[in-house]
């Protein structure tokens, strides 16, 4: 007897739904983080500009608006990948 034993498990099977990662949750986390970073960068740059050129709150509002616009564009492009 050669002692071959049972064959190794086949790797061509699809993983079960229980072992798959959560792409939906990861996508939403990515969208939220991207939006927060965009708005945060706009606010930080606006506050820095206001403190440098003494234009409070003008540059803060402009930075916040640009950050929000960038966040919307980024989230819309991420959502279009799944449509």
C-alpha positions in Angstrom: 0.0 0.0 0.0 1.2 3.4 -0.9 -0.9 5.3 1.7 -2.2 8.0 -0.7 -5.1 9.1 1.5 -7.9 11.4 0.5 -7.3 13.9 -2.3 -6.6 17.5 -1.3 -9.5 19.9 -1.3 -10.2 21.5 -4.7 -9.5 25.2 -4.9 -11.8 25.9 -7.9 -14.8 26.2 -5.6 -16.4 29.5 -4.8 -16.0 30.6 -1.2 -19.2 30.6 0.8 -21.0 33.9 1.3 -20.1 33.7 5.0 -16.4 33.9 4.3 -16.5 36.7 1.7 -15.6 40.2 2.9 -18.2 42.9 3.0 -17.6 44.9 -0.1 -20.7 47.1 0.5 -19.6 48.1 4.0 -16.0 48.7 2.8 -17.3 50.8 -0.1 -19.5 52.9 2.3 -16.6 53.3 4.7 -14.4 54.5 1.9 -17.0 57.0 0.6 -17.5 58.4 4.1 -13.8 58.7 4.8 -13.1 60.3 1.4 -15.9 62.9 2.0 -14.6 63.6 5.5 -11.0 64.1 4.3 -12.1 66.4 1.5 -14.2 68.6 3.7 -11.5 68.5 6.4 -8.8 69.6 4.0 -11.0 72.5 2.8 -11.7 73.6 6.3 -8.1 73.4 7.4 -6.9 75.4 4.4 -9.7 77.9 4.9 -8.8 78.5 8.6 -5.1 78.8 7.7 -5.8 81.3 4.9 -8.1 83.3 7.3 -5.4 83.4 9.9 -2.7 84.4 7.4 -4.6 87.1 5.5 -7.1 88.1 8.3 -10.1 87.5 6.1 -12.2 85.5 8.6 -14.6 83.8 7.9 -14.4 84.3 4.1 -11.7 81.7 3.2 -13.2 79.3 5.7 -16.5 79.3 3.9 -14.8 79.1 0.5 -12.6 76.2 1.7 -15.6 74.4 3.2 -17.6 74.9 -0.1 -14.8 73.6 -2.2 -14.2 70.7 0.1 -17.9 69.8 0.0 -17.9 70.0 -3.8 -14.9 67.8 -4.0 -16.5 65.3 -1.6 -19.7 65.2 -3.7 -17.7 64.6 -6.9 -15.6 61.9 -5.3 -18.6 60.0 -3.8 -20.5 60.2 -7.1 -17.6 58.7 -9.0 -17.3 56.0 -6.4 -21.0 55.2 -6.6 -20.9 55.1 -10.5 -18.5 52.1 -10.2 -21.3 50.0 -8.7 -24.1 51.0 -11.1 
